[in-house]
């Protein structure tokens, strides 16, 4: 079984990692500290991309480009976040500066 890191700790580590990389990262909404889902909004030159934390069929952690393969505008990213929060009010929402829309963390895309 894969060890699971508490959501609040993972988000704190992401913010610190971004700080070391000189990339602004902001926690827009705090979720459940132990088990809340996480949405990372990448803010790039071409637009935004929302990554949603998911589990694959075998229970392994992965990330899905929730707003599609290409960049979207601010309104589309905000609309996705609003819909996600309606489904799960315990979500963590983090926005990260990622000029090329590449996550600044190890992300296995599903």
N, C-alpha and C positions, 0 to 999 in steps of 0.2 A: 504494500500500500504506500502511496506517495505521501510524504509529510506535507502538511498544509500550513502555510504561514498565515497568521491572523491578518485580516485586511488592513487594519489600521497600521500595523507594523510595515506591511508591504508598501503602503502609500507613503509613509514616512521615509522609507528607504529610497523610494523613487524620487521624492522631492530632494533629498540629500544628494543623490546621484546626479540629478539635473543641476543642482547648485555647483557641484564639482566640475561639471561640464560647461558651466557658465550659460546654462539654458534656463530661462525662467519657467517655473512650474508653480501652479496655484491650485490649492484644493478648493474647488467651488462649492462642494457639499460633502460634509462628513456623513458617512453611513454607519452601519453597525460595526463596532470596533473589532469583533471577532470573526464574523462571517458574512459581512456585507459584500455584495458584488462590486465590481469596479468597472467604470467606464473612463477611458483616457481619451481626451480630445486633443489630437495633434494639430497645432496651429502652424501652418506652413506658408510659403510664399504664394502658392497657387490656390490656397483655400484651407479648408479644414477636413479632417478625417476622424471619425469616432471609432475607437477600438473597444469592443465589449469582451469582457472576460467570460469564457465559456469552458465547458468540459467536453471532451470528445466521448465517443462511445465506450471507451475503456476507463473513463474517469480522469484522464490526464488534462492538466490545465493547458489552455490554448487561448488565442485571441482571434476575434472575427472582426473584419472591417465592416462595422454595422451600417455605415453610410454608403457602402459600395466601394468599388476598386479605385475610382478616381476621386479627386478633391471635390468638396461641396462648399457652398457659401456658408456664412455665419448663421443665417436663418435656418438652413436645412440641418446643420449640426445642432442648433438649439432645439429645433423641433424633435429631433431624435432623442436628445437628452430628456426633454419634457415627457415624451411617450414612455421612455424607459423608467423614469421616476414614478409615473402613474402605475406601472406594473409592479415596481419594486421600490418602495420608499426608503429602503435600507441601503441603497446604492451609494458608493463613493463616486464623486465626479471630480476628475483632475484634468486640468488643461496644461499642456506642455508645449513649449516652443520647439518645433521640429521643422526647420526650413524645407527639408526634402520629404516631409511626411513619413519619415522613417522613425520608428519608436526608439527612444534612447535607452531601451532596456531589452534584454533577451526576450523575444516574443515569438513563440511558435504559432504561426498563423494556421488557422483551421478553415 
